[in-house]
Amino acid sequence: MAAMNPTYRAEILGPLFELIRARESCAIVGCASMGKSRLLRFLLEAETRAHYLREQADVTLFAYCDCNRLAEISEWGFFELILTAMVEACGQHADLHGLRNELNALRREVIISSGNALLARRHVELAALMLCRERGFRLCVILDEFDEAYRALPPLALANLRALRDDNKAWLSYLLVVRDHPKRIRPPAECEGFYELFSRSVIGLPPYSRSDAYAVIEQIEARRGRRLAPQARAALIEESGGHPGLIVAMFDELTEGRATPGDAVHEECRKLWMSLPPDEQIALYRLARGQPSPDACAIEGLALKGVVRNGQPFSPIFAQYVCAYGAPATNGRLVVDEHTRTVWVNGQARADLTAREFDLLAILARTPGRVHGRQEILEALHPGEHFEALHHNAVDALVKRVRKKIEPVADRPRYLVTVRGKGYKLITGDEGGRSDGRKDA
């Protein structure tokens, strides 16, 4: 961003920087295409830090850890990433270029000792000592895209993060950036000490305020070289609800003269929908259809993310999408929705299927109950390619992985059923099935 806009996301950045000034840890929760990356880029701008941190700006560093850069999700990989981010943070200040070389030497030792979690942890502790206690700098460690790592890291790694902060309480804090409330990602009891650091400071990232939405539309107009009429701008903000991704998609469709939502708008709605956990999807579907939801916890999560405002979906366009494509399956049924690439099992959306796993279910769901041979499945998954019988084991392995995700009991499938000597079929209703093939003989 070329010039600092003091009003941009001020309702979030104001409280956030106050916590950073006080060396308190916090978490930002935002779902898909809600502008997390843009917010972080803005937060890391020198002018933004100077505006909010004032006299502390020159002695506050941000170690930005994009967890997509993890070499592996392990204690060693995690602390190697933090050490790398601390090395990069030293580049923010001219007085720390010498220290950067020292920390980089520690980082090289960690990389060479690949897998040595203790060495990685001790070198991060040493780097924090050198940066904070010896040089007097305040450090905020940003853990971006942290959901998967937070869910999978061993409790000891998170306990060590808490210990690192306790040893540097006057200098060090954490900022978690996640798609869901941390207590929903991982039970707090598993990492109680670390969770306590930010449990009272969880900040939702909702759609843009009206003023921010207007400013973003002006920027899009400047980039595209096309301007909207004032009425069209107001309508765009109202229909999109201020969602950053929807604003961009709807702007392009408006300037192309489309009267109804197209593929780009549907895709933004789909990404937002799929970023929500199953219980929030079900609650949102009920609200979109004018039905009350008894799930107060799900409504609380939706409100935190700004997906629900005043008890209603934040965007009319998104509400239409949810009504049309978000219907959960009834109990005892499996539904494969190819438009949204969503699989519902017993009223729960499965968000953990890979693209190939979904494709398998989609192929079988087009003709539920019909038996598909392994060769037929292979050719449908890989159009135009030829396969020998020796490749059939790949189908069996794929089926096994899918069953682990959709079946109540994987070795006694009720939906993805084996027909002995013939292949597989998908049963989407309540009738169930057997995997021994006798029923279908």
N, C-alpha and C positions, 0 to 999 in steps of 0.2 A: 504494500500500500504506500503510495507516494507521500501522502500527508496524513498526519495523525488527526483522527476525528474523535474529539473528546466525548462525543455522545454515543459512539458505536458500542453496542452491548454494555452500556454503562451500568445497567441494572444487574449485570453479572460480574463485570470486571471490577466495579467498585467494591463490593463485599469480598471478592476473591483477593484483590490486592491488599485489603485490610488484614485478611488472614495471613497473607505472605509477610506483610510488615511485622506482624506479631509472631512470626515463625511458627504458625499453626498449620497443621496439615489439613487437606480438604480433598473432596472428590467432585468432579463434574460429570453429570450423567446426561447423555444425549443420544438419541437414536439416529437412524440412517439419514444422511444428507441434511443434517440439522445445522451444519456449519462449524463442526468441531475444529477441523483443520484451519479454516479461516480465522477462527477465534484464537487458536494457538499462535498462528503466524502474527496476528496483531499483537497478542500479549508479549511476544518476544521482540517486537520492534523497540529500538532504543528510545524513540520518542514516547511510546506508550509507557515504558518502564519509568522514564523520567517524570511523566505526568502523574502517575499514580504513586510511585515510591518516593518521589521528591528527594529529600536529603539521603535516603537509603539507596538510591538508584546506583550510585557509583560503587557500592560495596555489596551489591546483591547480584549473584550469578544464577543462571538457570541451566541445569543439566538436563537436556531434552533427550529422553529415552523413548524412541519409537519401538515398541515391542515387536513390530513386524520385522525388525532387524536382528532379532535374537538368533544367534547361531544355533541354539537348541533351547527348548524349554526345560531348563535344569538350573540347579543352584549355580553351577559354574557359568553357564551361558548368561544367566540373569546378572550376576555381579560383573561379568566381563563387559556387558552392555552399559551398566552404570559407570564403570571405570572409563569406558570409551567416551561416554557423555561428559564426564568430568574433565577429561582431556580437552574435548571440544569446547567446553564452557570457558576454559582458560583463555581461549582465543577472543572472548568478549572484552578482555581488559588488557591494555598494553603492559601493565605492570606484572602480568602473570605469564608472559611468554617463556621466561626461563623455567617457571614451575611446570609449564606445559610439557617441556622436554623431559623433566624428571618423571612426571606422571605417565608420559608415553613409554618411558623405559619400564615402569611397573606393568603397564598394559601389555607390552611385548612379552614379559615373563609369564603373564597369565595365559596369553595365547599359546605360547610354546608349551606350557604345561597343560594343554587341553584336557579338561575334565577334572582338574584339581580344584574342587570347590573351596577348600580351606584357604588355599593360596589366593584365589580370586577375592574371597571375602576379606582376608587380612590386608590385601593391597587396597581395597576400597576404603577400609578403615584408616589405613595410613594416608591415603589421598585426602580423606576428609580432615584428618588431623593437620596435614600440611596446609590445606586450603583455608580451613575455618579457624582452628585454634592458633596456628602460627602466623597466618597472614591476616586474620580478622575478617574474612569475607563471609557473607551469609549466602547459603546455598539452598535453592529450591530444586529438588529432583522431580521432574515431570515424567510420569509413567503413562505414556499415551498408548491407546489400543491395548489396554492392560487386562481385558476380560479373560482371555484364555490363559495368560500367564498367572493371573490371580487365582484362577480355578485350579491350575495344575501344579503350581510350585509346592514343594514340600513345606510343611509348617515351619520347619527350622529356618528356611530362607526368609520367611516373613517375620519370624521372631528376631532374626538378625537385623532386619531393617529397623525394627523397633529399638533394638539395642543400639544401633548406630545413631539413631535420633536421640536417644537418651544420653548418649555420651557427648553429643553436640547440640544439646537442647537450645542453647542461645543462638545457634547459627544455622541449623538444618531443619527443613520441612519437606513434605511430600505433597505433590499434586497428582491425584489419580484421574485419568480421563477414560471413562468406561461407557458402555451402552446400557447398562442396567445398574440398579442400586447395588452396591457391593454386598449387602447382606443377602441379596438374591443370587449373586454369583457363587458365593461360598458361605456356608454357615459361620457366623461370627465366632462360635465356640471353638472352631478349628484354628483360628488365628486371632484370638481375643486381644492380645497385646497390641498387635498391629492395627486391628480394626478400631480400637479405642482412639487412635490418633486422629481419625477423620469422621468418626461416627456421628458427631454432632454438627458437622460442617459439610453436608452433601448438598450441592447446588445443581439444580436442574437447568438444562440448556433447552429452552423452549424455542418456537419459531420467532422470527424477527418481530420487534415492535413495529408499529406503523411507520415511525420516522426512519428506522433502519431499513425497512422494506422499500420506502421511497428512495432512499439513498442508493440502495443496491440496484434498483430499477434504472436510476439515472446512470449508474456505471455501465450497466448492460447496454443501455441505449447508446452510450458513447462508444463502446466497443463494437457494437453491431452497425452503427451509423444509421439507426432507425429510431424514431421517437413515437411514443404512444400519446394519444389524446388524454387529457386529464381524466375523463370518465373511464377510459380503458385502464389507466393506471389504478384508479380506485377499485375497479372491478377485479383486477388482477390480484390486488392485495387481499380483497375480501374472499375471493374464491380459493386462493392458495393458502389463506390463513397465515401468510408470512413465512411459510416453509421455504428455505433457500433453494432446495432442489426443484420444488414445484414452481417457484417464481421463474427460474431459468427456462424450464420446459414449457411452461404456459406462455412466456413471453415470445418464444420462437414460434409457437403455434398461432398466437394471436397475430403476429406480424405476417404470417403466411396465409392468414385469412381463414383458418379452420374455425368452424362453429362448434365442434364437439371435441372432447379430449382425444388425443391421438396416442400413438405408441409411447412417445417420450413421457407424457404425463402418466400413463398406465405404469410405466417402468418405475417412475419415482414413487408412485403409490405402492407398488409391489415391494420395493426395497424397504420402505418405511414399515409396511405391514409385516414383512418377514423379520425385521429387526426386533419385533415385540415378542415376548415370551407367550406361550400358549394361553395362560390364564388371562393375560391382558388382551389378547386377541379376542377371546370369547366375551369378555366384558365390553370391549369396544364394539363388537358386532351387535350386542344387545342394545347399547346406547344409540348406535347408528340407526337402528330400526325402531327407536322410540320406546324401548323396553327398559325397565330399571334393572340394574345389575346388583345382585346381593354381595358381590365380592369386593368388599371395601379395600382390601389390600391391593387388588389389581387396579382399582380406580385411583388409589393413592399413587401407584407407580405411573399410571398414564398422566395424572395431573403433574407429577414431578417433571416429566419429560415434555409437558406442554401439548401432548397429543389430545388431551381433554381439557376444555375450558368451560367452567360453569356447568359441568355435568354433561357437556355435549362435545362431539368431535370438533377439533379446532378448525377444520376446513370442509366446506360443502363438497368440493371435488373429492376429497379423500373419503368423506362419509358415503358418497355415492359408490365409490370403489368398494368400500367395505361391505355395503349392502349387496352389491352385485357379485363379488368374488370371494368374500370372506366367510361364507357360511361354514361353520364347523360341522363335522360329521356327527350324527347321532350316535349314542352309545351302541357298541357292538358292531359298528360299521367301519369300513375303510373307504375313504374318498381320495382319489387322485385328481387334483385340479391342475391341468396342464397350463392353463392361462397364467396362473400365479405361481406355478411350479411348487405347489404346496401339497403335502400329504397329511390327511387328518386320520388319526386312529383313535377310536373311542372318544371323540370330541377334543382330542389334543393334536395340535399341529406339530409335526416332526420337522425340526429345523436342522437336524444333524445329518441328513442324507447328502451324499455327494451327488454331483451332476450325473454320473454314470448310474448310480443306484436309483436316482429318480427316473432316469430314462428307462430302466428296466421295468419299473412299476407302471410307467406310462404306457409302454408297449403292451403289457398284459392287461391293463385296465381298459384299453379300447375295446376289448372283447372279453369281458369278465366271464369266467367259467370255461372258456375255450382253452384247450391244451396247446401250448406252444413248445415245439421241439427245440433242443439246444442249438441246432444249426440255424433254425429260423430266428432265434433270439440274437445270435451272433451277427447274422446278416442285417437284422434290423438296427442293431446298435452301431454297426460299421457298414453303412450302405456302400455298395460298389466293391467291397473287398471279398476275397475268397478265403474260406477257412476249412481246414481238415478236421477230422474227428478228434485228433489229439488236442484241439483247442477247446473242446467241450468242457474240460475241467475248469476253464476260466469262468464259464457260466455258473457252474456249481459253486465256485468260490464267491462269486458276486451275490448269488442267492443267499448263501450263508451269512454274508455281511448284512444284507438287507433284513434278514429274519431277526438278527440280533437287535435291530432298531425298531421293527414294527410289530413283532410278535410278543404276546404276553409271556409265552414260554417258547424260546427259540427252537428247541428240539421237538416240540409238538405244535407245528404251525397250524393256524386256523385261517390265515389269509393267503399266504404264498405257499401253495400246496404242490408237493411232488406227485406226479402220476407215473408210477413205475414203468420204466421201459419206453416212456413217451416224452416226458418233459415236465413242464410246469404250467400251472394255471393260477389265476388270482380270483379269490372269492371275496367279494366286497360286502356281502350281506351278513345276516346272522346265522346262516345255515352251517358255517364251519366247514371243516374238511379233515381228511386224514392224510398223513404223509406216507402211508404204506402202499398206496395205490389200489387197495382192495375195493374201495367204494367205486372206483372209476373203471374197474375191469370190465 
